[in-house]
Amino acid sequence: LIRVTRGGLTDSSNQTFTITTPISIYYVNDDSVNASGDWTTAPGNDANDGLSPATPKATIAAVLAAYTLGPGDTIRVDDGLYNLGANIAITAADAGVTIEGYHNAVYPDRGAVLDRGNTSSGSYVFQLTDADGVALTHLHLTGAYIGVFAASNGDSDDVIIANNLIFEFQNAGIYVNASNDG
């Protein structure tokens, strides 16, 4: 608890709290856990905090909504299939974040598959808007009109898209318009 006193006034916090070391790794998992090799130890649930392998969120979007992420922060997406009901929007609020899919040389057949399940125009796995310095790595992207989209007014600079498997899109796997540099 904390108590603050000033002059004749005093107040105390209502509940205990903890000051911890900064968190820089956030966890996402589908609804399953493999016996060995997984990054997480529990099924994902968006009611979880996503701050440990034992409390992963179920979606990348839930991590982005719950926290303001930036350079040095990583969302680790465990092995599994993630059916997306909407585009994953990355904006200036989360510029610099790394979204890293499961990869382990011992289990080369496993991966984090992000399936948008909608190939209509305007359907993307990732939609970048002023998302400078974002890195998308080791992900399997599929089932959208475009996998990674940065609009002509998106201004998402220095984006890294590396070591991904990008397949089966209606229009393009990656579509980066003018104003997105580097």
C-alpha positions as MATLAB code, in Angstrom:
seq = 'LIRVTRGGLTDSSNQTFTITTPISIYYVNDDSVNASGDWTTAPGNDANDGLSPATPKATIAAVLAAYTLGPGDTIRVDDGLYNLGANIAITAADAGVTIEGYHNAVYPDRGAVLDRGNTSSGSYVFQLTDADGVALTHLHLTGAYIGVFAASNGDSDDVIIANNLIFEFQNAGIYVNASNDG';
ca = [
       0.000    0.000    0.000;
       0.990    3.609   -0.308;
      -0.001    6.449    2.006;
       0.222   10.131    1.079;
       0.098   12.852    3.731;
       0.055   16.584    3.108;
      -0.721   19.002    5.828;
      -3.655   17.574    7.761;
      -4.855   15.350    4.886;
      -3.977   11.658    4.578;
      -5.065    8.998    2.118;
      -3.989    5.424    1.427;
      -4.269    3.274   -1.687;
      -7.243    0.924   -1.731;
      -5.296   -2.134   -2.844;
      -1.764   -3.431   -2.858;
       0.329   -2.955   -5.972;
       3.685   -4.111   -7.260;
       6.463   -2.250   -8.987;
       8.120   -4.678  -11.375;
      10.877   -4.596  -13.915;
       9.731   -3.304  -17.310;
       7.897   -5.813  -19.511;
       9.119   -6.027  -23.102;
       7.820   -9.445  -24.217;
       4.104  -10.131  -24.636;
       2.610  -13.555  -25.392;
      -0.160  -14.758  -27.704;
      -1.375  -18.349  -28.038;
      -4.248  -20.099  -29.753;
      -6.466  -22.498  -27.778;
      -3.901  -25.316  -27.571;
      -0.573  -26.116  -25.926;
       1.923  -28.648  -27.260;
       3.607  -30.952  -24.763;
       7.036  -29.561  -25.575;
       8.639  -26.736  -27.472;
       5.896  -24.111  -27.161;
       6.621  -20.569  -26.010;
       3.507  -20.573  -23.822;
       2.222  -22.948  -21.154;
      -1.514  -22.189  -21.316;
      -4.192  -21.611  -23.963;
      -4.632  -18.012  -25.034;
      -7.487  -15.918  -23.671;
      -7.964  -12.208  -24.322;
      -8.978  -11.825  -20.651;
      -5.376  -12.779  -19.717;
      -2.738  -10.064  -19.388;
      -0.362  -11.531  -22.024;
       2.639  -10.693  -19.843;
       3.955  -14.220  -19.301;
       4.003  -17.634  -20.988;
       1.397  -18.759  -18.418;
      -1.035  -15.918  -19.223;
      -1.059  -15.422  -23.020;
      -3.695  -13.421  -24.819;
      -5.543  -15.112  -27.701;
      -4.952  -12.385  -30.311;
      -2.313   -9.912  -31.418;
      -5.033   -7.263  -31.630;
      -5.807   -7.709  -27.920;
      -2.160   -7.072  -26.996;
      -2.055   -3.979  -29.219;
      -5.302   -2.699  -27.633;
      -4.178   -3.334  -24.052;
      -0.684   -1.836  -24.201;
       1.199    0.981  -25.885;
       4.160   -0.799  -27.438;
       7.235    0.552  -29.098;
      10.889   -0.082  -29.908;
      12.250   -2.970  -27.872;
       8.812   -4.551  -27.332;
       8.060   -7.948  -28.856;
       4.800   -9.842  -29.254;
       5.641  -13.554  -29.412;
       2.952  -15.508  -31.280;
       3.103  -19.187  -30.380;
       2.602  -22.125  -32.743;
      -0.996  -22.420  -33.916;
      -3.764  -21.286  -36.213;
      -5.156  -17.786  -35.648;
      -8.365  -17.058  -37.548;
      -8.640  -13.285  -37.837;
     -12.028  -11.589  -37.828;
     -10.561   -8.178  -38.682;
      -7.404   -6.532  -39.993;
      -4.581   -6.225  -37.457;
      -4.027   -2.472  -37.429;
      -0.616   -1.225  -36.360;
      -0.454    2.542  -35.934;
       1.920    5.207  -34.619;
       0.904    4.239  -31.071;
       2.794    0.947  -31.510;
       5.539    2.055  -33.901;
       8.718    0.046  -33.408;
       7.078   -3.124  -32.098;
       8.268   -6.539  -33.285;
       5.689   -9.250  -33.935;
       7.502  -12.566  -33.973;
       5.939  -15.872  -34.961;
       6.914  -19.206  -33.485;
      10.163  -20.643  -34.822;
      12.244  -23.469  -33.439;
      14.709  -25.556  -35.456;
      13.718  -28.635  -33.431;
      10.101  -28.270  -34.651;
      10.398  -26.978  -38.235;
       6.798  -27.998  -39.097;
       5.291  -25.648  -36.492;
       4.433  -22.003  -37.051;
       2.128  -19.128  -36.216;
      -0.470  -19.100  -39.039;
      -2.482  -15.877  -39.302;
      -5.476  -16.578  -41.557;
      -7.677  -13.575  -42.348;
     -10.306  -15.860  -43.912;
     -11.614  -13.063  -46.126;
     -10.252  -12.264  -49.580;
     -12.557   -9.279  -50.245;
     -11.041   -5.912  -51.114;
     -10.012   -4.110  -47.909;
      -9.202   -7.347  -46.094;
      -5.604   -7.474  -44.828;
      -3.713   -9.502  -42.259;
      -1.696   -6.417  -41.236;
      -2.660   -2.835  -42.010;
       0.159   -0.369  -41.311;
      -0.523    3.309  -40.714;
       2.370    5.488  -39.519;
       3.884    2.289  -38.101;
       7.540    3.268  -38.309;
      10.145    0.654  -37.401;
       7.700   -2.252  -37.092;
       9.158   -5.732  -37.643;
       7.072   -8.732  -38.752;
       9.103  -11.925  -38.548;
       8.611  -15.705  -38.715;
       4.862  -15.468  -39.376;
       2.729  -17.449  -41.814;
       0.246  -15.043  -43.434;
      -2.671  -16.199  -45.581;
      -6.292  -15.783  -46.621;
      -6.722  -12.048  -47.247;
      -6.992   -9.637  -50.143;
      -3.472   -8.439  -49.200;
      -1.189   -9.838  -46.480;
       0.669   -6.694  -45.390;
      -0.795   -3.383  -46.584;
       0.554    0.161  -46.233;
      -1.668    2.752  -47.942;
      -0.324    5.660  -50.001;
      -0.960    7.969  -47.033;
       0.254    5.333  -44.533;
       3.741    6.782  -43.980;
       5.086    3.608  -42.353;
       8.843    3.916  -42.693;
      11.650    1.419  -42.038;
       9.346   -1.597  -41.732;
      11.040   -4.999  -41.634;
       9.246   -8.024  -43.086;
      11.596  -10.998  -42.753;
      11.561  -14.793  -42.586;
       7.812  -15.067  -43.185;
       5.757  -17.500  -45.221;
       3.261  -15.395  -47.203;
       0.802  -17.308  -49.391;
      -2.660  -17.505  -51.026;
      -3.828  -13.905  -51.327;
      -6.437  -12.493  -53.680;
      -4.305   -9.516  -54.742;
      -0.816   -9.470  -53.204;
       1.210  -10.782  -50.298;
       2.781   -7.389  -49.566;
       1.543   -4.086  -50.982;
       3.442   -0.929  -49.998;
       2.383    2.362  -51.577;
       4.183    5.714  -51.898;
       4.984    7.607  -48.638;
       6.218    4.410  -46.978;
       9.994    4.740  -47.094;
      12.884    2.455  -46.240;
];
